[in-house]
Amino acid sequence: MIHKIALLGAGGSGKSSILEMKKSKTFQENKSITIGVDIEFIPIQNPEIDDGKGQFYTVDLGGQQRFQLMHDAYIKGIEGALIVFDLSRYRTFVDIPTYIDLVIKENISIPILLVGNKIDLISKDQEEQYEKDLITFYEKYRDKCNLYGYIFTSAKNNYNIEGTFAICEEMILWEKYPLQAQVSKKAHQLQN
């Protein structure tokens, strides 16, 4: 079975680098921007989903303003969303609601994982501030969408890349098979 997910977020936040690290375990320092959309197939590791034979059909949406007109067409039918923001550029965090709106326009129940990328570029104090900001963000948006949680990553250092996709697998399992799901949420939970 194929499960469609979307990676959304501001241009330069590292969406394509996260996919590249997951798929081929490589990182390109000066990767070019995604022009429009990139599509990749990623094997699902969780044996509880489709007997371990499933795949993610990943839609990596270019984050630049000029590509946003085509986002609606590619978001149709997604089962999960990874909204990626650049921890070294706070503005990309502030822009998250724009991408949440795109997801909930398709379906309010689609699970969303917030992915703070480039943790290797910030200090521990900045990380702690983001955690506080994410809790405040959750309080504001918890009734507007299906926020599953958040995770901090570094595509450059392959930090939490596998974990991000494991959480995405859990989100889909939890949403599609809630009575059968015997999973623990690995993401930092935003709820108390």
C-alpha positions, 0 to 999 in steps of 0.5 A: 500500500502507498501512503501519500505524505506532504513535506511543506515549509518555507524555501530553504528549510531543508525539506529536500535535504531531509528526504535525500538523507532518508533515501540515500544517506547523503547531504549536499551542502549547496543543494538547489531549491525545489522547482515546484514539486519533487516526488519520492517513494520511501519504504515504510519500516514499521511491520504493523503498516501493510505488513512492512511492505508499504511505501510513502509517496512523498510530495516535497513542495517547493516553499518559494511563493511562486510555487504555492499556487500548485500546492493545492493540487499536490496536497489532495489525498495526503494522509500526513504532513511534515511541516518543516521549518528552519531553526536558524531562521525564526521567520520560517517558524512564524510562517507555519500557520500558512502551511497548516491552512493548506493542510486543513483545507484538504482535511482537518483530520490529517495528522501534522508533525512539525519538524524543526530542521538545522538544530546543528545551527542553534544554541541550547538556549535557542532550542529551549526557547523553541520548545516553549514557543511550540507549546504556546503554538500548540495551545493556540492551534490544537482546536484548529488542526490535528497537530501530532507533535514536533521533532528537531532534526539535522539533515546535515548530521542525519540527526532524527531523520529516521525518527521523523519518518518513524513518527510519520508511520505512527501518525498514519497507523494511529489515524487509519487504524486507531483500534488496532494501533498499539504504538507509543508516540515518539514525538515530543507531545505538545499536549500536557 
